[in-house]
């Protein structure tokens, strides 16, 4: 008498169904973690940039009130003695763009297009040189990350 070997068709189908259910649960969680990791990178760069701007303003003002001219001297990465991190590994962001509007310095983080994240999904840091207030605005895929 021959012995049966291998798995039956129903056993294989059950295993495939279980793997499909696990993949359906795990994939959204994995995608969310990719977005969180990218946002964390932008938050780290934004925090470092704001600290560098603060140091620059402290050097510029020397104890007097901050002016628009002082703000203009503390906007770019070069002025605040910081290397522009765009393109460095891990390269989740295509650019970090500083700008000055009055007494507010902004840093816009524009992501690389990958893993469901598009270029419009930006993170904006705004630093008010007079009050020291910092605000973050997250758009698109990063919308939930700023809360």
Beta strands, then each sheet from edge to edge (+ up, - down):
strand 1: 93-101
strand 2: 104-111
strand 3: 123-128
strand 4: 134-138
sheet 1: 1+ 2- 3+ 4-
end
